């Protein structure tokens, strides 16, 4: 919930950092809001805009990263695979709505950073 503060006859709105749904270190993907949270110690450390599956096929549930590739793996940039061919990866086109074939697209400029924050075996929670 945003908080409101009045300052010199102007109204300023400040947003708070969203709360993580789960404790510990992990990644959360909210398909409804099209965002990814990197969570450290139960606190949201990073928020990244995403684009998930256009047909709603990004799988809901708890998954674990089983494969990582530095650089490109076909057209996927710095992918973190969590189920079969599904991955969190950089991509040039990340609209603010579901548009992928099922992966979790993140902007290219932040892909290396997110890749570095996700270790092998990391939990990936995906919810709607």
N, C-alpha and C positions, 0 to 999 in steps of 0.2 A: 504494500500500500504506500502511495506517495505521501509525503508530508508537505505541509504548506507553511511557508514563512513569509511574513509581510515585511518588506524593506523599502523605505522611502517611497511610499505610495505605489510601488510596483509589487505585483504578486510574483513570487518565485516559487517554482515547484521543484522539488528534489526527489528523485527516485531512489529507492533503497536497493541494495543488492538482493536478488532473489535468494531464497533459502534452498539448500539442497534437500532432496527428499530422503537421501540415504547418508549414513555416516561413513567415515573413513576416506580413503583416496580412491577415486573412480571418475568415470565420465557419465554424464546424463544427457540424453537427447530428448527434448520435448517436441514431439511431432506437431502438437497443436500450435505452439508458439514459434516453431522452426528455429530453435536455439540449441546450442550445445553448451553444457557447463563442465568445466574442468573443476573437480572438487578435491580439495586437500584438507585433511583433518575434519571433514564434515562441513567445511565452509567453501562457498563458491569462490574460486581463485580467478577464473577466466570465463568470459561469456563470448561465444562466437555465433554469428548468424549462420544458419544452415539451410539447405534445401534437401528434403527427404523424397521418398518415392512418390511419383506423380499419381500412381494408382493406389496409394496407401499401403504399398507392399513392403515398406521398411519394417522388418520384423520387431514386434513388441516383445519385451522381456528382458531378462538378464543374460548377457553374453560375455565372453572373455576374449581378449585379443590373442590370437594364435599365430599371427604372421604379420611382419612389418617389412616394408621395402623402402629403402632410402632412394629418393629421386623418383623417377617415373617407372611405373609398372603398367605398360601399355599406355592408356590415356589417364590413368590415375596417378596423382602426384602425392608422394609420401603417404601411401595407404597404410592403414591399420586395420587389418581384416579381423572381423569378430564372428562371422558365421558364413560358411561356404564362400561365395564371392562377394558378400556384403562387407563394406569397409567405410571407415571415416577417412576421407581423402580430399586433397585439394583439387579444385576444378575451376576453369576460367569463368563459368557462368553459374552464379549462385543467386537466383532470384529469391525474394522473400516468401515463396510459396513452394509447395511440393512440385518438383520438376525432374527428379532423377529417375533412373531405372530401379531404384531401391536402396542405393548407397546413401550415405550421409555426406553430402557435398559441403565443403568449407572453402572459403576464399583462398586462392593460391598464396596470397601474401602472408597468411597466418599458418599455412599448412605445416611448415617446418617446425614452428614453435609448438603447435599442438602435437605433432609427431614426437617431439622430445618430451612432452608431458605424459605421454601414454606409454607405459611399459608393457612388455610381454606379460600376458596373464591378467592385465588390468580389466576390472569389471566395467562393462558398458551397459547401462540401464537405458532402455528405450521405452518411453511411455507416451500416451496421447493425452 
